[in-house]
Amino acid sequence: MSENGNSAGDGEDRREPPGAPQRPQTSAGGGGPVGSKRRLTLIALAGAVLVVIIGAVLWGRGGQPPGPDPIIYQEGHNPFLESTGAACIGMPLGDGAVVYCVDSSGALQGSFDAIRSAVARSLATLSTGQGFGLVIWSEGSPRVLPVTNNTVASRTAAGDLLDEAQPSGSTNATTGIRAGLELEPETLCIIATKGPQGIDVDQVCQQAQGAGVLVRCLAVRDEAPGLAKLAERTGGSYQLVYPEDLKDWLRESQ
């Protein structure tokens, strides 16, 4: 007992004996080992989340495949031979529902047979049961094959619709493309020419973005600023294809 009545241990300066290991000091704010570990864990989790977000952005929306490797369109290459999986003239289409939007205006009179063959080849790359639809437009009302499962019968129906189309007149691209979007595909594959000059890019982009549709654009014969802008603004891809090259690629890949 001490003189003030407290036990000998009360109020004493408790010091470790010489040579004893020092205990870690912690602060009220958790600055010791436990707090540091928590901070490191949070930093690691934040980094992992950031990597996932960046990867998703680079990969594309909804797990859709990135655009084609531009090299497959260069001289000495053939997109029909070098692309893999579901594709249209080298454009990857993914494994979800695809709608082909095909321009049949008079400007494509010399190229439409090759376009028919290219779409038929593309249908053959779809997986069994994968959904697809078809919209063919020129200046009148578009002709539409609603989305259906990929079967021999549905591919035949698409081929018949393409065979019935005879390129003529001007192009009503906005109506045709919007008809394709109304079929609610995951991927919209547009094959068109001359811009098309009449496309209302703002209107079509708003509809495509609102539905989360990936847009793949193939301009045949002439550069298509409207399609290029549409692909850029919707996170899709755009490629100019010359009719002579398309015909050569089809012939070489038979």
KOLTORKE-523185 format. One line per field, with one value per atom (N, C-alpha, C): residue number from 1; residue in three letters; atom name; x, y, z negated. Coordinates in steps of 0.1 Angstrom, whole numbers. Layout:
// KOLTORKE-523185
resi: c(NUM;...)
resn: c(ALA;...)
name: c(CA;...)
east: c(X;...)
north: c(Y;...)
up: c(Z;...)
// end
This chain:
// KOLTORKE-523185
resi: c(1;1;1;2;2;2;3;3;3;4;4;4;5;5;5;6;6;6;7;7;7;8;8;8;9;9;9;10;10;10;11;11;11;12;12;12;13;13;13;14;14;14;15;15;15;16;16;16;17;17;17;18;18;18;19;19;19;20;20;20;21;21;21;22;22;22;23;23;23;24;24;24;25;25;25;26;26;26;27;27;27;28;28;28;29;29;29;30;30;30;31;31;31;32;32;32;33;33;33;34;34;34;35;35;35;36;36;36;37;37;37;38;38;38;39;39;39;40;40;40;41;41;41;42;42;42;43;43;43;44;44;44;45;45;45;46;46;46;47;47;47;48;48;48;49;49;49;50;50;50;51;51;51;52;52;52;53;53;53;54;54;54;55;55;55;56;56;56;57;57;57;58;58;58;59;59;59;60;60;60;61;61;61;62;62;62;63;63;63;64;64;64;65;65;65;66;66;66;67;67;67;68;68;68;69;69;69;70;70;70;71;71;71;72;72;72;73;73;73;74;74;74;75;75;75;76;76;76;77;77;77;78;78;78;79;79;79;80;80;80;81;81;81;82;82;82;83;83;83;84;84;84;85;85;85;86;86;86;87;87;87;88;88;88;89;89;89;90;90;90;91;91;91;92;92;92;93;93;93;94;94;94;95;95;95;96;96;96;97;97;97;98;98;98;99;99;99;100;100;100;101;101;101;102;102;102;103;103;103;104;104;104;105;105;105;106;106;106;107;107;107;108;108;108;109;109;109;110;110;110;111;111;111;112;112;112;113;113;113;114;114;114;115;115;115;116;116;116;117;117;117;118;118;118;119;119;119;120;120;120;121;121;121;122;122;122;123;123;123;124;124;124;125;125;125;126;126;126;127;127;127;128;128;128;129;129;129;130;130;130;131;131;131;132;132;132;133;133;133;134;134;134;135;135;135;136;136;136;137;137;137;138;138;138;139;139;139;140;140;140;141;141;141;142;142;142;143;143;143;144;144;144;145;145;145;146;146;146;147;147;147;148;148;148;149;149;149;150;150;150;151;151;151;152;152;152;153;153;153;154;154;154;155;155;155;156;156;156;157;157;157;158;158;158;159;159;159;160;160;160;161;161;161;162;162;162;163;163;163;164;164;164;165;165;165;166;166;166;167;167;167;168;168;168;169;169;169;170;170;170;171;171;171;172;172;172;173;173;173;174;174;174;175;175;175;176;176;176;177;177;177;178;178;178;179;179;179;180;180;180;181;181;181;182;182;182;183;183;183;184;184;184;185;185;185;186;186;186;187;187;187;188;188;188;189;189;189;190;190;190;191;191;191;192;192;192;193;193;193;194;194;194;195;195;195;196;196;196;197;197;197;198;198;198;199;199;199;200;200;200;201;201;201;202;202;202;203;203;203;204;204;204;205;205;205;206;206;206;207;207;207;208;208;208;209;209;209;210;210;210;211;211;211;212;212;212;213;213;213;214;214;214;215;215;215;216;216;216;217;217;217;218;218;218;219;219;219;220;220;220;221;221;221;222;222;222;223;223;223;224;224;224;225;225;225;226;226;226;227;227;227;228;228;228;229;229;229;230;230;230;231;231;231;232;232;232;233;233;233;234;234;234;235;235;235;236;236;236;237;237;237;238;238;238;239;239;239;240;240;240;241;241;241;242;242;242;243;243;243;244;244;244;245;245;245;246;246;246;247;247;247;248;248;248;249;249;249;250;250;250;251;251;251;252;252;252;253;253;253;254;254;254)
resn: c(MET;MET;MET;SER;SER;SER;GLU;GLU;GLU;ASN;ASN;ASN;GLY;GLY;GLY;ASN;ASN;ASN;SER;SER;SER;ALA;ALA;ALA;GLY;GLY;GLY;ASP;ASP;ASP;GLY;GLY;GLY;GLU;GLU;GLU;ASP;ASP;ASP;ARG;ARG;ARG;ARG;ARG;ARG;GLU;GLU;GLU;PRO;PRO;PRO;PRO;PRO;PRO;GLY;GLY;GLY;ALA;ALA;ALA;PRO;PRO;PRO;GLN;GLN;GLN;ARG;ARG;ARG;PRO;PRO;PRO;GLN;GLN;GLN;THR;THR;THR;SER;SER;SER;ALA;ALA;ALA;GLY;GLY;GLY;GLY;GLY;GLY;GLY;GLY;GLY;GLY;GLY;GLY;PRO;PRO;PRO;VAL;VAL;VAL;GLY;GLY;GLY;SER;SER;SER;LYS;LYS;LYS;ARG;ARG;ARG;ARG;ARG;ARG;LEU;LEU;LEU;THR;THR;THR;LEU;LEU;LEU;ILE;ILE;ILE;ALA;ALA;ALA;LEU;LEU;LEU;ALA;ALA;ALA;GLY;GLY;GLY;ALA;ALA;ALA;VAL;VAL;VAL;LEU;LEU;LEU;VAL;VAL;VAL;VAL;VAL;VAL;ILE;ILE;ILE;ILE;ILE;ILE;GLY;GLY;GLY;ALA;ALA;ALA;VAL;VAL;VAL;LEU;LEU;LEU;TRP;TRP;TRP;GLY;GLY;GLY;ARG;ARG;ARG;GLY;GLY;GLY;GLY;GLY;GLY;GLN;GLN;GLN;PRO;PRO;PRO;PRO;PRO;PRO;GLY;GLY;GLY;PRO;PRO;PRO;ASP;ASP;ASP;PRO;PRO;PRO;ILE;ILE;ILE;ILE;ILE;ILE;TYR;TYR;TYR;GLN;GLN;GLN;GLU;GLU;GLU;GLY;GLY;GLY;HIS;HIS;HIS;ASN;ASN;ASN;PRO;PRO;PRO;PHE;PHE;PHE;LEU;LEU;LEU;GLU;GLU;GLU;SER;SER;SER;THR;THR;THR;GLY;GLY;GLY;ALA;ALA;ALA;ALA;ALA;ALA;CYS;CYS;CYS;ILE;ILE;ILE;GLY;GLY;GLY;MET;MET;MET;PRO;PRO;PRO;LEU;LEU;LEU;GLY;GLY;GLY;ASP;ASP;ASP;GLY;GLY;GLY;ALA;ALA;ALA;VAL;VAL;VAL;VAL;VAL;VAL;TYR;TYR;TYR;CYS;CYS;CYS;VAL;VAL;VAL;ASP;ASP;ASP;SER;SER;SER;SER;SER;SER;GLY;GLY;GLY;ALA;ALA;ALA;LEU;LEU;LEU;GLN;GLN;GLN;GLY;GLY;GLY;SER;SER;SER;PHE;PHE;PHE;ASP;ASP;ASP;ALA;ALA;ALA;ILE;ILE;ILE;ARG;ARG;ARG;SER;SER;SER;ALA;ALA;ALA;VAL;VAL;VAL;ALA;ALA;ALA;ARG;ARG;ARG;SER;SER;SER;LEU;LEU;LEU;ALA;ALA;ALA;THR;THR;THR;LEU;LEU;LEU;SER;SER;SER;THR;THR;THR;GLY;GLY;GLY;GLN;GLN;GLN;GLY;GLY;GLY;PHE;PHE;PHE;GLY;GLY;GLY;LEU;LEU;LEU;VAL;VAL;VAL;ILE;ILE;ILE;TRP;TRP;TRP;SER;SER;SER;GLU;GLU;GLU;GLY;GLY;GLY;SER;SER;SER;PRO;PRO;PRO;ARG;ARG;ARG;VAL;VAL;VAL;LEU;LEU;LEU;PRO;PRO;PRO;VAL;VAL;VAL;THR;THR;THR;ASN;ASN;ASN;ASN;ASN;ASN;THR;THR;THR;VAL;VAL;VAL;ALA;ALA;ALA;SER;SER;SER;ARG;ARG;ARG;THR;THR;THR;ALA;ALA;ALA;ALA;ALA;ALA;GLY;GLY;GLY;ASP;ASP;ASP;LEU;LEU;LEU;LEU;LEU;LEU;ASP;ASP;ASP;GLU;GLU;GLU;ALA;ALA;ALA;GLN;GLN;GLN;PRO;PRO;PRO;SER;SER;SER;GLY;GLY;GLY;SER;SER;SER;THR;THR;THR;ASN;ASN;ASN;ALA;ALA;ALA;THR;THR;THR;THR;THR;THR;GLY;GLY;GLY;ILE;ILE;ILE;ARG;ARG;ARG;ALA;ALA;ALA;GLY;GLY;GLY;LEU;LEU;LEU;GLU;GLU;GLU;LEU;LEU;LEU;GLU;GLU;GLU;PRO;PRO;PRO;GLU;GLU;GLU;THR;THR;THR;LEU;LEU;LEU;CYS;CYS;CYS;ILE;ILE;ILE;ILE;ILE;ILE;ALA;ALA;ALA;THR;THR;THR;LYS;LYS;LYS;GLY;GLY;GLY;PRO;PRO;PRO;GLN;GLN;GLN;GLY;GLY;GLY;ILE;ILE;ILE;ASP;ASP;ASP;VAL;VAL;VAL;ASP;ASP;ASP;GLN;GLN;GLN;VAL;VAL;VAL;CYS;CYS;CYS;GLN;GLN;GLN;GLN;GLN;GLN;ALA;ALA;ALA;GLN;GLN;GLN;GLY;GLY;GLY;ALA;ALA;ALA;GLY;GLY;GLY;VAL;VAL;VAL;LEU;LEU;LEU;VAL;VAL;VAL;ARG;ARG;ARG;CYS;CYS;CYS;LEU;LEU;LEU;ALA;ALA;ALA;VAL;VAL;VAL;ARG;ARG;ARG;ASP;ASP;ASP;GLU;GLU;GLU;ALA;ALA;ALA;PRO;PRO;PRO;GLY;GLY;GLY;LEU;LEU;LEU;ALA;ALA;ALA;LYS;LYS;LYS;LEU;LEU;LEU;ALA;ALA;ALA;GLU;GLU;GLU;ARG;ARG;ARG;THR;THR;THR;GLY;GLY;GLY;GLY;GLY;GLY;SER;SER;SER;TYR;TYR;TYR;GLN;GLN;GLN;LEU;LEU;LEU;VAL;VAL;VAL;TYR;TYR;TYR;PRO;PRO;PRO;GLU;GLU;GLU;ASP;ASP;ASP;LEU;LEU;LEU;LYS;LYS;LYS;ASP;ASP;ASP;TRP;TRP;TRP;LEU;LEU;LEU;ARG;ARG;ARG;GLU;GLU;GLU;SER;SER;SER;GLN;GLN;GLN)
name: c(N;CA;C;N;CA;C;N;CA;C;N;CA;C;N;CA;C;N;CA;C;N;CA;C;N;CA;C;N;CA;C;N;CA;C;N;CA;C;N;CA;C;N;CA;C;N;CA;C;N;CA;C;N;CA;C;N;CA;C;N;CA;C;N;CA;C;N;CA;C;N;CA;C;N;CA;C;N;CA;C;N;CA;C;N;CA;C;N;CA;C;N;CA;C;N;CA;C;N;CA;C;N;CA;C;N;CA;C;N;CA;C;N;CA;C;N;CA;C;N;CA;C;N;CA;C;N;CA;C;N;CA;C;N;CA;C;N;CA;C;N;CA;C;N;CA;C;N;CA;C;N;CA;C;N;CA;C;N;CA;C;N;CA;C;N;CA;C;N;CA;C;N;CA;C;N;CA;C;N;CA;C;N;CA;C;N;CA;C;N;CA;C;N;CA;C;N;CA;C;N;CA;C;N;CA;C;N;CA;C;N;CA;C;N;CA;C;N;CA;C;N;CA;C;N;CA;C;N;CA;C;N;CA;C;N;CA;C;N;CA;C;N;CA;C;N;CA;C;N;CA;C;N;CA;C;N;CA;C;N;CA;C;N;CA;C;N;CA;C;N;CA;C;N;CA;C;N;CA;C;N;CA;C;N;CA;C;N;CA;C;N;CA;C;N;CA;C;N;CA;C;N;CA;C;N;CA;C;N;CA;C;N;CA;C;N;CA;C;N;CA;C;N;CA;C;N;CA;C;N;CA;C;N;CA;C;N;CA;C;N;CA;C;N;CA;C;N;CA;C;N;CA;C;N;CA;C;N;CA;C;N;CA;C;N;CA;C;N;CA;C;N;CA;C;N;CA;C;N;CA;C;N;CA;C;N;CA;C;N;CA;C;N;CA;C;N;CA;C;N;CA;C;N;CA;C;N;CA;C;N;CA;C;N;CA;C;N;CA;C;N;CA;C;N;CA;C;N;CA;C;N;CA;C;N;CA;C;N;CA;C;N;CA;C;N;CA;C;N;CA;C;N;CA;C;N;CA;C;N;CA;C;N;CA;C;N;CA;C;N;CA;C;N;CA;C;N;CA;C;N;CA;C;N;CA;C;N;CA;C;N;CA;C;N;CA;C;N;CA;C;N;CA;C;N;CA;C;N;CA;C;N;CA;C;N;CA;C;N;CA;C;N;CA;C;N;CA;C;N;CA;C;N;CA;C;N;CA;C;N;CA;C;N;CA;C;N;CA;C;N;CA;C;N;CA;C;N;CA;C;N;CA;C;N;CA;C;N;CA;C;N;CA;C;N;CA;C;N;CA;C;N;CA;C;N;CA;C;N;CA;C;N;CA;C;N;CA;C;N;CA;C;N;CA;C;N;CA;C;N;CA;C;N;CA;C;N;CA;C;N;CA;C;N;CA;C;N;CA;C;N;CA;C;N;CA;C;N;CA;C;N;CA;C;N;CA;C;N;CA;C;N;CA;C;N;CA;C;N;CA;C;N;CA;C;N;CA;C;N;CA;C;N;CA;C;N;CA;C;N;CA;C;N;CA;C;N;CA;C;N;CA;C;N;CA;C;N;CA;C;N;CA;C;N;CA;C;N;CA;C;N;CA;C;N;CA;C;N;CA;C;N;CA;C;N;CA;C;N;CA;C;N;CA;C;N;CA;C;N;CA;C;N;CA;C;N;CA;C;N;CA;C;N;CA;C;N;CA;C;N;CA;C;N;CA;C;N;CA;C;N;CA;C;N;CA;C;N;CA;C;N;CA;C;N;CA;C;N;CA;C;N;CA;C;N;CA;C;N;CA;C;N;CA;C;N;CA;C;N;CA;C;N;CA;C;N;CA;C;N;CA;C;N;CA;C;N;CA;C;N;CA;C;N;CA;C;N;CA;C;N;CA;C;N;CA;C;N;CA;C;N;CA;C;N;CA;C;N;CA;C;N;CA;C;N;CA;C;N;CA;C;N;CA;C;N;CA;C;N;CA;C;N;CA;C;N;CA;C)
east: c(8;0;9;5;12;6;12;8;-6;-10;-24;-35;-31;-41;-43;-37;-38;-29;-32;-24;-11;-1;13;12;4;3;-4;-13;-21;-13;-15;-8;7;12;26;29;42;47;51;42;45;54;66;76;80;83;87;101;104;118;128;140;150;151;151;153;139;128;115;111;104;99;90;91;82;69;58;44;41;34;31;22;24;16;5;-7;-19;-24;-30;-36;-51;-58;-72;-78;-71;-76;-74;-68;-66;-53;-43;-31;-21;-24;-15;-16;-11;-11;-25;-35;-49;-54;-52;-57;-50;-37;-29;-34;-37;-42;-55;-64;-77;-75;-66;-64;-59;-49;-44;-54;-63;-74;-83;-87;-96;-89;-76;-69;-69;-67;-66;-80;-91;-104;-107;-104;-106;-99;-86;-79;-85;-90;-97;-109;-117;-129;-125;-115;-111;-106;-99;-95;-107;-117;-129;-136;-137;-144;-137;-124;-116;-117;-116;-117;-131;-141;-155;-156;-150;-151;-143;-131;-123;-129;-135;-141;-154;-161;-173;-185;-196;-209;-214;-219;-227;-219;-205;-197;-196;-200;-200;-185;-182;-168;-163;-150;-145;-146;-143;-144;-134;-134;-125;-111;-102;-88;-87;-83;-83;-74;-65;-56;-63;-74;-81;-87;-88;-93;-82;-70;-59;-56;-48;-45;-37;-41;-36;-43;-53;-61;-76;-83;-97;-105;-114;-121;-130;-134;-143;-135;-122;-113;-107;-105;-97;-105;-118;-127;-132;-134;-139;-152;-160;-173;-183;-194;-204;-199;-199;-194;-200;-199;-205;-194;-188;-177;-166;-163;-153;-157;-169;-174;-179;-174;-179;-192;-201;-215;-219;-210;-214;-223;-228;-236;-251;-255;-268;-276;-288;-297;-291;-291;-285;-296;-296;-305;-297;-299;-292;-300;-295;-302;-295;-302;-296;-302;-294;-298;-299;-311;-313;-316;-310;-313;-306;-309;-304;-289;-283;-268;-261;-268;-261;-265;-270;-273;-262;-250;-239;-232;-237;-231;-240;-253;-263;-262;-258;-256;-245;-235;-224;-229;-237;-242;-251;-260;-268;-259;-249;-240;-233;-229;-222;-231;-244;-254;-256;-257;-259;-247;-235;-223;-224;-228;-229;-238;-250;-260;-254;-246;-240;-230;-225;-216;-223;-236;-243;-245;-245;-246;-261;-262;-275;-285;-296;-306;-304;-293;-290;-301;-306;-317;-311;-319;-315;-328;-327;-338;-332;-340;-335;-345;-339;-346;-340;-348;-343;-350;-343;-350;-344;-352;-348;-356;-364;-372;-386;-391;-404;-404;-414;-415;-405;-398;-388;-395;-389;-394;-387;-394;-389;-391;-381;-382;-379;-390;-388;-377;-372;-362;-367;-359;-363;-350;-352;-340;-334;-321;-313;-315;-323;-326;-325;-325;-325;-337;-348;-360;-359;-354;-353;-343;-332;-322;-327;-336;-342;-351;-359;-368;-360;-349;-341;-335;-331;-326;-337;-349;-360;-363;-362;-364;-354;-341;-330;-332;-336;-338;-349;-359;-370;-366;-356;-352;-345;-349;-343;-339;-325;-321;-327;-332;-338;-342;-343;-347;-337;-341;-332;-333;-326;-326;-333;-341;-347;-341;-328;-320;-326;-331;-335;-347;-356;-368;-363;-354;-349;-341;-332;-324;-333;-342;-351;-360;-364;-371;-363;-350;-341;-340;-339;-338;-350;-362;-375;-376;-367;-367;-359;-354;-347;-335;-326;-314;-304;-294;-282;-272;-272;-263;-270;-268;-274;-263;-264;-254;-260;-254;-259;-250;-256;-248;-255;-248;-254;-244;-248;-239;-243;-234;-236;-241;-235;-237;-244;-256;-266;-269;-270;-271;-283;-294;-306;-307;-297;-298;-299;-308;-309;-301;-288;-279;-284;-288;-292;-304;-314;-325;-322;-314;-310;-301;-292;-283;-290;-300;-308;-315;-321;-328;-319;-307;-298;-292;-288;-282;-292;-305;-315;-318;-316;-318;-306;-294;-282;-277;-280;-277;-263;-255;-242;-244;-238;-240;-228;-229;-218;-222;-213;-216;-206;-212;-203;-208;-200;-203;-197;-206;-202;-200;-189;-186;-181;-189;-186;-184;-176;-175;-189;-192;-205;-203;-202;-200;-211;-223;-234;-233;-229;-227;-215;-204;-192;-195;-203;-207;-216;-225;-234;-226;-217;-208;-200;-195;-186;-195;-206;-214;-221;-222;-228;-218;-205;-195;-193;-198;-197;-185;-186;-175;-180;-171;-174;-162;-166;-156;-161;-153;-156;-151;-160;-157;-160;-150;-151;-158;-167;-174;-165;-154;-145;-138;-134;-128;-138;-150;-160;-162;-163;-165;-153;-141;-129;-128;-132;-132;-142;-153;-164;-159;-153;-148;-137;-127;-116;-120;-131;-135;-145;-148;-159;-153)
north: c(-12;0;12;22;35;44;55;64;69;71;76;66;54;43;35;39;32;20;10;-1;3;-5;-2;0;-7;-6;6;12;23;36;42;54;53;41;40;42;46;46;32;26;12;11;8;8;-7;-9;-23;-25;-37;-39;-38;-35;-33;-45;-43;-54;-60;-56;-61;-55;-63;-57;-46;-36;-24;-27;-24;-26;-15;-18;-7;3;16;26;29;31;34;47;54;67;65;75;75;74;79;79;67;57;44;45;52;53;42;32;21;11;-2;-12;-16;-16;-20;-9;4;14;14;12;11;0;-12;-23;-20;-13;-9;0;10;19;12;3;-4;-13;-19;-27;-18;-7;2;7;10;15;3;-9;-20;-22;-21;-23;-12;0;11;9;4;2;-9;-20;-31;-26;-17;-12;-3;5;13;5;-6;-15;-20;-25;-30;-20;-8;3;6;7;10;-1;-13;-25;-25;-22;-22;-11;0;11;7;2;-2;-14;-23;-34;-30;-21;-16;-19;-13;-14;-28;-33;-45;-57;-57;-68;-71;-61;-62;-62;-69;-70;-56;-54;-41;-41;-30;-30;-38;-40;-48;-43;-52;-48;-42;-29;-22;-30;-38;-44;-54;-59;-69;-63;-50;-43;-38;-40;-36;-45;-41;-49;-62;-73;-85;-93;-86;-93;-94;-103;-106;-107;-98;-98;-111;-116;-128;-140;-140;-151;-149;-136;-133;-129;-126;-124;-137;-137;-149;-146;-156;-155;-148;-143;-137;-123;-121;-109;-106;-94;-90;-81;-87;-81;-76;-85;-82;-75;-69;-63;-73;-73;-83;-79;-89;-86;-91;-98;-103;-115;-119;-131;-128;-116;-112;-110;-105;-103;-92;-95;-86;-82;-69;-65;-59;-64;-58;-48;-36;-25;-22;-25;-25;-15;-6;4;-2;0;-5;6;17;29;26;34;33;34;41;43;29;19;6;-4;0;-9;-19;-13;-22;-30;-28;-34;-43;-43;-49;-64;-70;-85;-89;-81;-84;-82;-72;-69;-81;-86;-98;-109;-112;-123;-121;-108;-105;-108;-104;-106;-121;-128;-143;-149;-145;-150;-147;-135;-131;-139;-142;-150;-164;-169;-182;-182;-170;-170;-169;-166;-165;-179;-179;-192;-197;-210;-216;-210;-205;-199;-184;-179;-164;-156;-146;-138;-129;-127;-117;-112;-100;-94;-87;-82;-76;-64;-53;-41;-37;-36;-31;-18;-8;5;12;20;30;43;47;59;57;45;42;36;29;23;11;9;-2;-15;-25;-39;-45;-52;-57;-72;-78;-92;-91;-93;-92;-101;-98;-106;-121;-130;-144;-152;-164;-173;-177;-179;-183;-198;-200;-213;-213;-225;-226;-219;-220;-214;-198;-193;-179;-173;-180;-175;-175;-185;-185;-174;-170;-159;-146;-145;-133;-132;-144;-144;-140;-145;-141;-126;-120;-106;-98;-103;-96;-97;-109;-112;-103;-100;-92;-77;-73;-59;-56;-46;-41;-27;-24;-10;0;10;21;33;44;56;62;71;78;70;75;68;76;68;74;67;71;64;65;77;78;69;68;59;44;40;27;23;32;29;28;37;37;25;20;8;-4;-4;-14;-13;-1;1;-3;-2;-5;-21;-28;-43;-47;-37;-39;-49;-47;-56;-52;-61;-57;-50;-54;-48;-45;-33;-29;-28;-35;-35;-28;-16;-8;-9;-12;-13;-3;8;19;26;36;44;59;67;81;88;85;93;85;80;86;101;109;124;127;120;124;119;113;108;119;117;126;120;124;118;120;132;134;125;124;116;101;96;82;79;88;86;85;94;94;81;76;63;52;51;40;41;52;54;50;55;52;37;29;15;7;14;7;-2;2;-6;-2;-13;-11;-9;1;3;1;-8;-11;-6;2;9;5;0;-3;6;15;24;17;15;9;19;19;28;42;49;63;65;74;78;83;80;82;90;103;111;109;108;106;93;82;69;70;76;77;85;95;103;94;87;78;68;61;51;57;69;75;79;85;90;78;67;55;45;48;39;27;28;17;17;13;14;16;21;25;21;16;12;14;20;22;10;4;-8;-4;-7;-4;-16;-14;-26;-36;-31;-40;-49;-43;-51;-61;-57;-66;-78;-75;-86;-96;-90;-99;-107;-101;-109;-120;-118;-128;-140;-136;-146;-154;-148;-155;-164;-161;-168;-179;-181;-191;-205)
up: c(0;0;0;8;8;-3;-6;-16;-14;-2;0;1;-2;-3;10;21;33;33;41;43;49;48;53;68;75;90;95;87;92;93;105;107;110;110;113;128;130;144;148;156;159;171;169;180;182;195;198;193;189;185;197;194;205;213;227;236;241;234;238;252;260;273;272;280;279;285;278;284;294;305;315;309;313;308;318;313;321;317;327;325;324;319;319;332;342;356;364;357;364;373;368;376;375;366;364;375;372;382;387;378;383;392;389;397;411;411;423;432;426;434;440;433;438;450;448;459;472;470;481;488;480;485;494;489;496;509;508;520;531;526;535;542;534;539;549;546;555;568;567;579;588;581;589;596;589;595;607;606;617;629;626;637;645;637;643;651;646;654;667;666;678;688;683;692;699;692;698;708;706;716;728;726;738;746;738;745;753;747;754;746;748;741;741;730;730;734;732;736;751;759;773;778;789;793;799;798;804;819;825;840;847;860;867;867;869;871;885;886;899;910;905;915;924;919;928;940;941;953;962;958;966;978;987;999;994;1000;997;986;980;970;974;968;971;959;956;943;942;953;952;947;950;946;932;928;917;904;906;895;889;876;869;862;860;853;862;856;864;869;882;888;901;905;918;925;936;943;933;924;914;902;901;890;879;867;857;852;851;847;834;827;814;814;803;802;799;798;796;809;808;819;829;841;852;861;865;876;887;899;911;917;919;925;939;950;963;972;977;986;1000;1007;1020;1030;1028;1037;1050;1060;1073;1074;1065;1065;1064;1059;1057;1067;1079;1089;1093;1094;1098;1087;1075;1063;1056;1059;1050;1050;1061;1061;1051;1051;1041;1027;1025;1011;1007;1016;1013;1008;1016;1013;999;997;984;972;973;962;960;971;970;964;967;960;945;942;928;920;926;920;916;925;923;911;907;896;882;882;870;863;850;843;844;842;843;833;838;829;826;831;828;836;829;835;846;857;867;874;879;887;899;907;920;924;927;932;945;956;968;972;975;978;990;996;1006;1004;1013;1011;1005;1006;1002;988;984;971;970;960;959;958;964;963;951;942;929;927;923;918;903;894;880;875;863;857;855;859;858;855;850;847;860;860;872;875;885;890;905;911;926;932;925;930;929;918;917;926;928;938;952;955;968;970;960;960;962;956;958;972;977;991;1001;998;1007;1007;995;994;1001;1000;1007;1022;1027;1041;1047;1039;1044;1045;1038;1038;1051;1058;1070;1068;1067;1065;1074;1068;1076;1067;1073;1066;1057;1048;1039;1026;1015;1003;992;984;972;960;957;947;933;929;916;913;922;920;919;928;929;916;912;900;887;886;875;874;886;887;881;884;879;864;858;844;837;843;837;835;842;840;827;821;808;808;817;818;808;806;798;807;820;829;842;847;860;870;881;891;904;907;918;930;941;954;963;966;974;982;989;997;997;1002;1004;991;980;968;957;959;969;965;975;973;964;966;959;945;939;925;915;906;894;883;882;873;859;855;841;837;846;843;841;851;851;839;836;825;811;810;798;796;807;806;803;810;808;794;789;776;765;767;757;756;767;766;764;763;761;772;784;796;801;804;811;826;832;846;854;864;873;886;892;905;916;927;939;950;955;966;979;988;1001;1012;1018;1030;1026;1018;1015;1000;996;982;977;964;959;946;946;934;924;928;919;911;918;912;902;907;898;885;886;874;865;872;864;856;863;856;845;847;837;825;827;816;808;814;807;802;804;799;808;821;830;839;851;860;874;883;896;906;918;928;942;950;964;972;980;988;1003;1011;1025;1032;1041;1047;1054;1060;1067;1057;1045;1035;1029;1027;1022;1031;1044;1054;1054;1053;1052;1040;1028;1016;1016;1022;1023;1032;1043;1052;1046;1039;1033;1022;1015;1003;1006;1019;1022;1019)
// end
